[in-house]
Amino acid sequence: MSEQQTTAIVDTLKQDSTSHGGSSSDWIMHHIMDSDKLDFAPFGSIPLPQIHLFGLDLSITKHVLFLWISAALLVFLMIRVSKSYKKSLVPKGVGTLFEILIEFVRDEIAKPTIGKGYEKFLPYLLTAFFFILLSNFLGLIPYSATVTSNITVTSVLAIFSFFMIQLAGISKNGLFGYFKGLIPHGVPVFLLPIMLVVELLGLFTKPFALAIRLFANMTAGHIVIYALISLIFVLHSYLVAPVSIGMALFIYLLEILVALLQAFIFTMLSSLFIGMAYHQDH
Amino acid sequence: MFGLSIIALSALFASSEEGGSGSLLSVNYGLAFWTVLTFLLLLLILKKFAWKPILSALDEREQKIKDSLLMAEKANEEARQMIEENKKQLLLAEDEAKKIVEQSRIYADKLKTQLLEESKAQSQKLIENASQEIERKKLEAFDELKNQVADLSLSIAEKILKQNVDKNANAEMIKKYIDDIQKN
């Protein structure tokens, strides 16, 4: 597909949305973004409770609900896995799958990037990994929502990573030692002010990049799928259907890979940053 | 494909911002609150009820496997050592047996030659004794003979003297006596 064609499609998309009261791209946004009801189109929708407290909109939105679903599912699964170890040290059934992933996080992510003392950060890394993984996969189910394609959720996760990174650095090197260690050794004195600013900025850009990366990756795939499907309606032709469905299916399969990959990358980078803060001398 | 997605994304941003109903990039503080709460609870619950037991179980199992492997290796080594020792001992025993056989052979040989020599010496001695005895007996017999001959000659002489006959008679007599002696 050439770039010209795509711009043409997007143009028609835009035109369509403006001429028909914003039906096409709004339709996509409707599926990507948070909403205050569960939409089971064409079977209707279920409204979700609205809560307003202390001037904050604490409504149980679609994304909050799916946040809870994925958290509850995770707790349920992991407790089952941990209970299975009480019976025998040999994993069985669902335990085998999760054991591979847990050992992957431990041996391929935490151990090489943090090194000595990695055990302290394993619970956070495992929780982040499995929560993102499960949320990503949950988003691939029709009628569900991808919480990780919401910038708010990914920001919160990144902020947790940020705190873990600072906590790791401060707990190991002390408050003063950590901030002193941020500036590399052997920097000329006249560069110190610049380095300080750069390094302090670096502290915040790391989690920012984490949040944006996860959000963009999880959103883009869904938007492309919806865009491909909407081509059928935009071009008013059934002939487009096989092509766009085929391509949407391809993107969907790609999304499965992306779901795994993004959970891995988020955990890997968090672990890497924690390791850098923890062992500053390297 | 990626060009498409980027363009679509930017177009959607633009259109939704125009719509004004919250963009894709707007942060919802209520959701943030719920996310923080959910994630914190999830972290605490999983840490206590899942990660700790699972990780300790994995560690325990790894330790167990390591221990069993080590033990198996040790047992293997021990068995190999034992086999080697057995072999060595077997070789030693074989050697010993050979030595014993050799020794006994030598002993038997020695005994044989000794016995042979002894019996030879004994027989030699016996023969010597016998020949000595024979010699002695011979001398004795000779002595006796001599005595008898002397006695006889005396008695012959006595008879000759007593009879005092002619020459012929004498000769005949002597012949007769000598025949007597021969008969004796």
Boltz contact constraints between the chains, C-beta under 6 A:
constraints:
  - contact:
      token1: [A, 3]
      token2: [B, 3]
      max_distance: 6.0
  - contact:
      token1: [A, 6]
      token2: [B, 3]
      max_distance: 6.0
  - contact:
      token1: [A, 6]
      token2: [B, 4]
      max_distance: 6.0
  - contact:
      token1: [A, 6]
      token2: [B, 7]
      max_distance: 6.0
  - contact:
      token1: [A, 10]
      token2: [B, 7]
      max_distance: 6.0
  - contact:
      token1: [A, 10]
      token2: [B, 8]
      max_distance: 6.0
  - contact:
      token1: [A, 10]
      token2: [B, 11]
      max_distance: 6.0
  - contact:
      token1: [A, 14]
      token2: [B, 11]
      max_distance: 6.0
  - contact:
      token1: [A, 17]
      token2: [B, 15]
      max_distance: 6.0
  - contact:
      token1: [A, 25]
      token2: [B, 12]
      max_distance: 6.0
  - contact:
      token1: [A, 25]
      token2: [B, 15]
      max_distance: 6.0
  - contact:
      token1: [A, 29]
      token2: [B, 16]
      max_distance: 6.0
  - contact:
      token1: [A, 56]
      token2: [B, 29]
      max_distance: 6.0
  - contact:
      token1: [A, 56]
      token2: [B, 30]
      max_distance: 6.0
  - contact:
      token1: [A, 57]
      token2: [B, 30]
      max_distance: 6.0
  - contact:
      token1: [A, 58]
      token2: [B, 30]
      max_distance: 6.0
  - contact:
      token1: [A, 59]
      token2: [B, 30]
      max_distance: 6.0
  - contact:
      token1: [A, 63]
      token2: [B, 31]
      max_distance: 6.0
  - contact:
      token1: [A, 64]
      token2: [B, 34]
      max_distance: 6.0
  - contact:
      token1: [A, 67]
      token2: [B, 38]
      max_distance: 6.0
  - contact:
      token1: [A, 71]
      token2: [B, 38]
      max_distance: 6.0
  - contact:
      token1: [A, 71]
      token2: [B, 42]
      max_distance: 6.0
  - contact:
      token1: [A, 75]
      token2: [B, 45]
      max_distance: 6.0
  - contact:
      token1: [A, 78]
      token2: [B, 46]
      max_distance: 6.0
  - contact:
      token1: [A, 78]
      token2: [B, 50]
      max_distance: 6.0
  - contact:
      token1: [A, 79]
      token2: [B, 49]
      max_distance: 6.0
  - contact:
      token1: [A, 79]
      token2: [B, 50]
      max_distance: 6.0
  - contact:
      token1: [A, 82]
      token2: [B, 50]
      max_distance: 6.0
  - contact:
      token1: [A, 82]
      token2: [B, 53]
      max_distance: 6.0
  - contact:
      token1: [A, 82]
      token2: [B, 54]
      max_distance: 6.0
  - contact:
      token1: [A, 85]
      token2: [B, 57]
      max_distance: 6.0
  - contact:
      token1: [A, 89]
      token2: [B, 61]
      max_distance: 6.0
  - contact:
      token1: [A, 123]
      token2: [B, 47]
      max_distance: 6.0
  - contact:
      token1: [A, 123]
      token2: [B, 51]
      max_distance: 6.0
  - contact:
      token1: [A, 126]
      token2: [B, 51]
      max_distance: 6.0
  - contact:
      token1: [A, 127]
      token2: [B, 42]
      max_distance: 6.0
  - contact:
      token1: [A, 127]
      token2: [B, 43]
      max_distance: 6.0
  - contact:
      token1: [A, 127]
      token2: [B, 46]
      max_distance: 6.0
  - contact:
      token1: [A, 151]
      token2: [B, 25]
      max_distance: 6.0
  - contact:
      token1: [A, 152]
      token2: [B, 27]
      max_distance: 6.0
  - contact:
      token1: [A, 152]
      token2: [B, 28]
      max_distance: 6.0
  - contact:
      token1: [A, 152]
      token2: [B, 31]
      max_distance: 6.0
  - contact:
      token1: [A, 152]
      token2: [B, 32]
      max_distance: 6.0
  - contact:
      token1: [A, 153]
      token2: [B, 35]
      max_distance: 6.0
  - contact:
      token1: [A, 156]
      token2: [B, 32]
      max_distance: 6.0
  - contact:
      token1: [A, 156]
      token2: [B, 35]
      max_distance: 6.0
  - contact:
      token1: [A, 156]
      token2: [B, 36]
      max_distance: 6.0
  - contact:
      token1: [A, 220]
      token2: [B, 5]
      max_distance: 6.0
  - contact:
      token1: [A, 223]
      token2: [B, 8]
      max_distance: 6.0
  - contact:
      token1: [A, 224]
      token2: [B, 5]
      max_distance: 6.0
  - contact:
      token1: [A, 227]
      token2: [B, 8]
      max_distance: 6.0
